[in-house]
């Protein structure tokens, strides 16, 4: 036992300075290239502000009608259209329409960033096993590490506001499109690929005309999951200055206001359900062949 106690004492006394090393690295970034991070913060901030301003340009009822029209165009379901209209009317009635648009702008920017980064990385990982093996532990780390851990360096690098919330959201949501895109491309049936090669398709033609259409259900599932993960970060983003539905939730938490907290949380749930239903792939029922005259066919 004495030997074990000595080994334990040695382990405690010889602590690895991992945290100090990360802190020095972040400090070196902030002091070495402050203009770079200021420029990134300015570009991302202006993008979100521009999208938010574009959403605010519409009258609330006009924008509601456009979203309902989009729901009908994408899904062709009258029940979904009625649900979208009633849900968004409830959000307006509760007084959270402005916060909903700010949250929607943040989620759309985060999702677009994740798609632009995640889908190409997923395609590359599906074609290169060494890249998939290298990305796997990194993606596990991004999904399991507590959000507040990487919220601190992003706050130091980019300052208070919506940008650290956006970057933290992207870090948290990015593994979903990467993983599901990789799964979709890797699951393309080999007979399809062999048929494309037999017809002389190039590598790019196989990707665009065979692999991507076959993997599209998985890719869309990754995008939908990315949207849900982004929405789960709105409260975390509010802690570093991001506007949206997270702010009333934080205020309600600080003041123990059950009514405001429930209403803001309900608005977040409504946005999540609406976006999930809009992005869901519509099941197309095959058209039945017209019956031949005579009833029984040629036989």
VENJOJO-V900118 format. One record per residue. N is the residue number from 1. RES is the residue in three letters. SS is DSSP state (helix for helix, strand for strand, loop for the rest). PSI is psi in whole degrees, 0 to 359 (none if undefined). BURIAL is b if it has 24 or more other C-alpha atoms within 12 Angstrom, else e. Layout:
BEGIN
n & res & ss & psi & burial
N & RES & SS & PSI & BURIAL
N & RES & SS & PSI & BURIAL
END
This chain:
BEGIN
n & res & ss & psi & burial
1 & UNK & loop & 326 & e
2 & UNK & helix & 321 & e
3 & UNK & helix & 320 & e
4 & UNK & helix & 320 & e
5 & UNK & helix & 323 & e
6 & UNK & helix & 320 & e
7 & UNK & helix & 319 & e
8 & UNK & helix & 318 & e
9 & UNK & helix & 323 & e
10 & UNK & helix & 319 & e
11 & UNK & helix & 319 & e
12 & UNK & helix & 325 & e
13 & UNK & helix & 335 & e
14 & UNK & loop & 59 & e
15 & UNK & loop & 136 & e
16 & UNK & loop & 134 & e
17 & UNK & loop & 57 & e
18 & UNK & helix & 314 & e
19 & UNK & helix & 318 & e
20 & UNK & helix & 324 & e
21 & UNK & helix & 317 & e
22 & UNK & helix & 319 & e
23 & UNK & helix & 318 & e
24 & UNK & helix & 324 & e
25 & UNK & helix & 315 & e
26 & UNK & helix & 320 & b
27 & UNK & helix & 322 & e
28 & UNK & helix & 323 & e
29 & UNK & helix & 316 & e
30 & UNK & helix & 324 & e
31 & UNK & helix & 335 & e
32 & UNK & helix & 325 & e
33 & UNK & loop & 62 & e
34 & UNK & helix & 328 & e
35 & UNK & helix & 325 & e
36 & UNK & helix & 311 & e
37 & UNK & helix & 328 & b
38 & UNK & helix & 321 & b
39 & UNK & helix & 317 & e
40 & UNK & helix & 316 & e
41 & UNK & helix & 320 & b
42 & UNK & helix & 316 & e
43 & UNK & helix & 311 & e
44 & UNK & helix & 319 & b
45 & UNK & helix & 317 & b
46 & UNK & helix & 326 & e
47 & UNK & helix & 314 & b
48 & UNK & helix & 317 & b
49 & UNK & helix & 321 & b
50 & UNK & helix & 316 & e
51 & UNK & helix & 320 & e
52 & UNK & helix & 316 & b
53 & UNK & helix & 322 & e
54 & UNK & helix & 321 & e
55 & UNK & helix & 321 & b
56 & UNK & helix & 342 & e
57 & UNK & helix & 329 & e
58 & UNK & loop & 146 & e
59 & UNK & loop & 141 & e
60 & UNK & helix & 317 & b
61 & UNK & helix & 327 & e
62 & UNK & helix & 316 & e
63 & UNK & helix & 322 & e
64 & UNK & helix & 317 & b
65 & UNK & helix & 322 & e
66 & UNK & helix & 320 & e
67 & UNK & helix & 320 & b
68 & UNK & helix & 319 & b
69 & UNK & helix & 322 & e
70 & UNK & helix & 320 & b
71 & UNK & helix & 319 & b
72 & UNK & helix & 320 & e
73 & UNK & helix & 322 & e
74 & UNK & helix & 322 & e
75 & UNK & helix & 340 & e
76 & UNK & loop & 44 & e
77 & UNK & loop & 114 & e
78 & UNK & helix & 328 & e
79 & UNK & helix & 319 & e
80 & UNK & helix & 320 & b
81 & UNK & helix & 315 & b
82 & UNK & helix & 318 & e
83 & UNK & helix & 317 & b
84 & UNK & helix & 315 & b
85 & UNK & helix & 311 & b
86 & UNK & helix & 321 & e
87 & UNK & helix & 314 & b
88 & UNK & helix & 328 & b
89 & UNK & helix & 324 & b
90 & UNK & helix & 319 & e
91 & UNK & helix & 316 & b
92 & UNK & helix & 317 & b
93 & UNK & helix & 323 & e
94 & UNK & helix & 346 & e
95 & UNK & loop & 23 & e
96 & UNK & loop & 25 & b
97 & UNK & helix & 315 & b
98 & UNK & helix & 315 & b
99 & UNK & helix & 326 & b
100 & UNK & helix & 318 & b
101 & UNK & helix & 321 & b
102 & UNK & helix & 319 & b
103 & UNK & helix & 319 & b
104 & UNK & helix & 319 & b
105 & UNK & helix & 317 & b
106 & UNK & helix & 317 & b
107 & UNK & helix & 318 & b
108 & UNK & helix & 318 & b
109 & UNK & helix & 317 & b
110 & UNK & helix & 318 & b
111 & UNK & helix & 318 & b
112 & UNK & helix & 318 & b
113 & UNK & helix & 317 & b
114 & UNK & helix & 322 & b
115 & UNK & helix & 316 & b
116 & UNK & helix & 330 & e
117 & UNK & helix & 319 & b
118 & UNK & helix & 319 & b
119 & UNK & helix & 312 & b
120 & UNK & helix & 321 & b
121 & UNK & helix & 321 & b
122 & UNK & helix & 320 & b
123 & UNK & helix & 315 & b
124 & UNK & helix & 320 & b
125 & UNK & helix & 327 & b
126 & UNK & helix & 329 & b
127 & UNK & helix & 346 & b
128 & UNK & loop & 99 & e
129 & UNK & helix & 327 & e
130 & UNK & helix & 325 & e
131 & UNK & helix & 319 & e
132 & UNK & helix & 319 & b
133 & UNK & helix & 324 & e
134 & UNK & helix & 327 & e
135 & UNK & helix & 333 & b
136 & UNK & helix & 309 & e
137 & UNK & helix & 327 & e
138 & UNK & helix & 318 & e
139 & UNK & helix & 321 & b
140 & UNK & helix & 318 & e
141 & UNK & helix & 317 & e
142 & UNK & helix & 327 & b
143 & UNK & helix & 337 & b
144 & UNK & helix & 335 & e
145 & UNK & loop & 138 & e
146 & UNK & loop & 141 & e
147 & UNK & helix & 322 & b
148 & UNK & helix & 340 & b
149 & UNK & helix & 313 & e
150 & UNK & helix & 356 & b
151 & UNK & helix & 329 & b
152 & UNK & helix & 307 & b
153 & UNK & helix & 325 & b
154 & UNK & helix & 326 & b
155 & UNK & helix & 321 & b
156 & UNK & helix & 320 & b
157 & UNK & helix & 322 & b
158 & UNK & helix & 357 & b
159 & UNK & loop & 175 & b
160 & UNK & loop & 139 & b
161 & UNK & loop & 199 & b
162 & UNK & helix & 336 & b
163 & UNK & helix & 311 & b
164 & UNK & helix & 327 & b
165 & UNK & helix & 319 & b
166 & UNK & helix & 313 & b
167 & UNK & helix & 319 & b
168 & UNK & helix & 322 & b
169 & UNK & helix & 318 & b
170 & UNK & helix & 316 & b
171 & UNK & helix & 319 & b
172 & UNK & helix & 324 & b
173 & UNK & helix & 343 & b
174 & UNK & helix & 323 & b
175 & UNK & helix & 331 & b
176 & UNK & helix & 306 & b
177 & UNK & helix & 329 & b
178 & UNK & helix & 310 & b
179 & UNK & helix & 313 & b
180 & UNK & helix & 330 & b
181 & UNK & helix & 317 & b
182 & UNK & helix & 316 & b
183 & UNK & helix & 317 & b
184 & UNK & helix & 315 & b
185 & UNK & helix & 320 & b
186 & UNK & helix & 340 & b
187 & UNK & loop & 5 & b
188 & UNK & loop & 128 & b
189 & UNK & loop & 136 & e
190 & UNK & helix & 324 & e
191 & UNK & helix & 326 & e
192 & UNK & helix & 314 & e
193 & UNK & helix & 318 & b
194 & UNK & helix & 324 & e
195 & UNK & helix & 318 & e
196 & UNK & helix & 318 & e
197 & UNK & helix & 324 & e
198 & UNK & helix & 329 & e
199 & UNK & loop & 7 & e
200 & UNK & loop & 24 & e
201 & UNK & loop & 140 & e
202 & UNK & loop & 176 & e
203 & UNK & helix & 317 & e
204 & UNK & helix & 323 & e
205 & UNK & helix & 322 & e
206 & UNK & helix & 320 & b
207 & UNK & helix & 310 & b
208 & UNK & helix & 328 & e
209 & UNK & helix & 347 & e
210 & UNK & helix & 301 & b
211 & UNK & helix & 309 & b
212 & UNK & helix & 314 & b
213 & UNK & helix & 322 & e
214 & UNK & helix & 325 & b
215 & UNK & helix & 0 & b
216 & UNK & helix & 321 & b
217 & UNK & helix & 319 & b
218 & UNK & helix & 320 & b
219 & UNK & helix & 317 & b
220 & UNK & helix & 324 & b
221 & UNK & helix & 322 & b
222 & UNK & helix & 320 & b
223 & UNK & helix & 317 & b
224 & UNK & helix & 317 & b
225 & UNK & helix & 324 & b
226 & UNK & helix & 319 & b
227 & UNK & helix & 316 & b
228 & UNK & helix & 319 & b
229 & UNK & helix & 323 & b
230 & UNK & helix & 319 & b
231 & UNK & helix & 328 & b
232 & UNK & loop & 349 & b
233 & UNK & loop & 1 & b
234 & UNK & helix & 325 & b
235 & UNK & helix & 319 & b
236 & UNK & helix & 318 & b
237 & UNK & helix & 327 & b
238 & UNK & helix & 333 & b
239 & UNK & loop & 341 & b
240 & UNK & loop & 17 & b
241 & UNK & loop & 3 & b
242 & UNK & loop & 138 & b
243 & UNK & loop & 169 & b
244 & UNK & loop & 195 & b
245 & UNK & helix & 347 & b
246 & UNK & helix & 329 & b
247 & UNK & helix & 310 & b
248 & UNK & helix & 330 & b
249 & UNK & helix & 316 & b
250 & UNK & helix & 319 & b
251 & UNK & helix & 319 & e
252 & UNK & helix & 325 & e
253 & UNK & helix & 318 & e
254 & UNK & helix & 327 & e
255 & UNK & helix & 4 & e
256 & UNK & loop & 48 & e
257 & UNK & loop & 102 & e
258 & UNK & helix & 319 & e
259 & UNK & helix & 309 & e
260 & UNK & helix & 320 & b
261 & UNK & helix & 319 & b
262 & UNK & helix & 317 & e
263 & UNK & helix & 316 & b
264 & UNK & helix & 321 & b
265 & UNK & helix & 322 & b
266 & UNK & helix & 322 & b
267 & UNK & helix & 320 & b
268 & UNK & helix & 317 & b
269 & UNK & helix & 319 & b
270 & UNK & helix & 314 & b
271 & UNK & helix & 318 & b
272 & UNK & helix & 315 & b
273 & UNK & helix & 317 & b
274 & UNK & helix & 313 & b
275 & UNK & helix & 322 & b
276 & UNK & helix & 318 & b
277 & UNK & helix & 326 & b
278 & UNK & helix & 324 & b
279 & UNK & helix & 352 & b
280 & UNK & loop & 135 & b
281 & UNK & loop & 131 & e
282 & UNK & loop & 133 & e
283 & UNK & loop & 117 & e
284 & UNK & loop & 119 & e
285 & UNK & loop & 131 & e
286 & UNK & loop & 140 & e
287 & UNK & loop & 139 & e
288 & UNK & loop & 140 & e
289 & UNK & loop & 140 & e
290 & UNK & loop & 142 & e
291 & UNK & loop & 143 & e
292 & UNK & loop & 148 & e
293 & UNK & loop & 143 & e
294 & UNK & loop & 346 & e
295 & UNK & loop & 311 & e
296 & UNK & loop & 2 & e
297 & UNK & loop & 206 & e
298 & UNK & loop & 339 & e
299 & UNK & loop & none & e
END
